[in-house]
Amino acid sequence: MKDFTTFASVSTLIWLVGSVIAIGVVQRLMKISDLCLSSVAFLSCMFEHVVKALATTSFHMYLGSAVAFVGNVSSPLLRSFLSKLNPENDTAKAFGLLSSAEAIIPLVAPVGYNGLYAYTLSYFPGAFFILSGSINFLCALLVAVMQYLQRRVERTAEYGLLENET
């Protein structure tokens, strides 16, 4: 139990420092968009889960946490993007829907994770980490699609402005 407490404390400290660096330094100084940094956060979480799935020593677990040092910022950045995207009267509705999903997922996910763990424990106990990494990859992919669509809309709006000038 002492080892887990130390691991949890170190992981939390890594995520805290990563959040400050990611949002405070990288995003503000380098002007990286919310969506771009969210993609990086989801990918870092994906790599964290892959490292932990293949871990054979406690060092690998710490390494996995270090790989995901910016993984904790995806949720606040997506909320920030959502607040900028929606009209003011729809923002509360979007946040309500997001909060509902965040409340339901912890009730449903353990059923799948417990089943997967019980089924794969004898030959690959880290399979649930692969599932988590796959979900994070899917999230990164969806955020990349959102970023592509946002840029496409912005370019279309710019072309519309140019056509109106002539």
C-alpha positions in Angstrom: 0.0 0.0 0.0 2.9 2.3 0.8 4.3 1.8 -2.8 0.9 2.7 -4.3 0.5 5.8 -2.2 4.0 7.0 -3.3 3.2 6.2 -6.9 -0.2 8.1 -6.7 1.5 11.1 -5.1 4.3 11.2 -7.7 1.8 10.8 -10.5 -0.3 13.7 -9.2 2.8 15.9 -8.9 3.8 15.1 -12.4 0.3 15.9 -13.7 0.2 19.2 -11.7 3.6 20.3 -13.1 2.6 19.2 -16.6 -0.6 21.2 -16.4 1.1 24.3 -15.3 3.7 23.9 -18.1 1.2 23.0 -20.7 -1.3 25.7 -20.1 0.9 28.4 -18.5 3.9 28.2 -20.8 3.2 26.2 -23.9 -0.3 27.5 -24.7 0.1 31.1 -23.7 3.6 31.7 -25.0 3.5 29.6 -28.1 -0.2 30.4 -29.0 -1.1 26.8 -29.4 -4.9 26.3 -29.8 -7.0 24.5 -27.3 -7.7 21.7 -29.7 -4.1 21.1 -30.7 -3.0 20.9 -27.1 -5.9 18.6 -26.3 -4.8 16.3 -29.1 -1.3 16.2 -27.6 -2.8 15.5 -24.1 -4.9 12.6 -25.4 -1.9 11.1 -27.3 0.3 11.4 -24.2 -2.4 9.5 -22.2 -2.5 6.9 -24.9 1.3 6.4 -24.6 1.0 6.3 -20.8 -1.4 3.4 -21.1 0.7 1.6 -23.6 3.7 1.9 -21.3 1.7 0.8 -18.3 0.2 -2.2 -20.2 3.7 -3.4 -21.0 5.2 -2.6 -17.6 7.2 -5.3 -15.8 8.7 -3.1 -13.0 7.5 -0.3 -10.9 9.9 2.0 -12.8 7.8 1.5 -15.9 4.7 2.6 -14.0 6.4 5.9 -13.1 7.7 6.2 -16.6 4.1 5.9 -17.9 3.0 8.7 -15.6 5.9 10.8 -16.8 5.0 10.3 -20.4 1.5 11.6 -19.7 2.6 14.8 -17.9 0.3 16.9 -20.0 -2.6 14.4 -20.1 -4.5 16.1 -17.4 -5.3 19.2 -19.4 -7.5 17.8 -22.1 -10.8 18.3 -20.1 -10.3 21.9 -19.2 -9.0 22.7 -22.7 -12.0 21.1 -24.4 -14.3 23.0 -22.0 -12.5 26.2 -23.0 -13.0 25.4 -26.7 -16.6 24.6 -26.1 -17.3 27.8 -24.4 -15.7 29.8 -27.2 -17.5 27.8 -29.9 -21.1 28.0 -28.7 -23.3 31.1 -28.4 -23.7 32.2 -24.8 -27.3 30.8 -24.5 -26.2 27.3 -25.6 -23.0 27.1 -23.5 -24.9 26.0 -20.4 -26.7 23.3 -22.4 -23.5 22.0 -23.8 -21.8 21.9 -20.4 -24.9 20.2 -18.9 -24.7 17.5 -21.6 -21.0 17.1 -20.9 -21.5 16.8 -17.2 -24.2 14.2 -17.7 -21.8 12.1 -19.8 -19.1 12.5 -17.2 -21.5 11.3 -14.5 -22.8 8.3 -16.4 -19.4 6.9 -17.7 -18.0 6.0 -14.3 -21.2 4.0 -13.7 -21.0 2.0 -16.9 -17.2 1.7 -17.5 -16.4 -0.6 -14.6 -18.6 -3.3 -16.1 -16.6 -3.4 -19.3 -13.2 -3.0 -17.6 -13.9 -5.6 -14.9 -15.1 -8.1 -17.6 -12.0 -7.4 -19.7 -9.7 -7.7 -16.7 -11.2 -11.0 -15.6 -11.1 -12.4 -19.1 -7.4 -11.4 -19.8 -5.9 -11.7 -16.3 -4.3 -15.1 -17.0 -2.4 -14.1 -20.1 -2.3 -10.3 -20.4 -3.3 -8.4 -17.2 -2.5 -5.0 -18.9 -5.2 -5.4 -21.5 -7.4 -2.8 -19.8 -4.6 -0.3 -20.3 -4.7 -1.0 -24.0 -8.4 -0.4 -24.0 -7.8 3.0 -22.2 -5.1 3.8 -24.7 -7.4 3.0 -27.6 -10.1 5.3 -26.1 -7.6 8.1 -25.8 -6.4 7.5 -29.4 -10.0 7.7 -30.5 -10.4 11.0 -28.6 -7.3 12.4 -30.1 -8.6 11.5 -33.6 -11.9 13.1 -32.9 -10.3 16.3 -31.7 -8.1 16.3 -34.8 -11.2 16.0 -37.0 -12.8 18.9 -35.0 -9.6 21.0 -35.6 -9.7 20.2 -39.3 -13.3 21.2 -39.6 -12.8 24.4 -37.6 -9.9 25.4 -39.9 -12.0 24.5 -43.0 -14.9 26.7 -41.7 -12.4 29.6 -41.0 -11.0 29.3 -44.5 -14.4 29.3 -46.0 -15.3 32.4 -44.0 -12.1 34.2 -45.2 -13.0 33.3 -48.8 -16.5 34.7 -48.3 -15.0 38.0 -47.1 -12.7 38.2 -50.1 -15.7 37.6 -52.5 -17.7 40.4 -50.8 -14.9 42.9 -51.3 -14.9 42.5 -55.1 
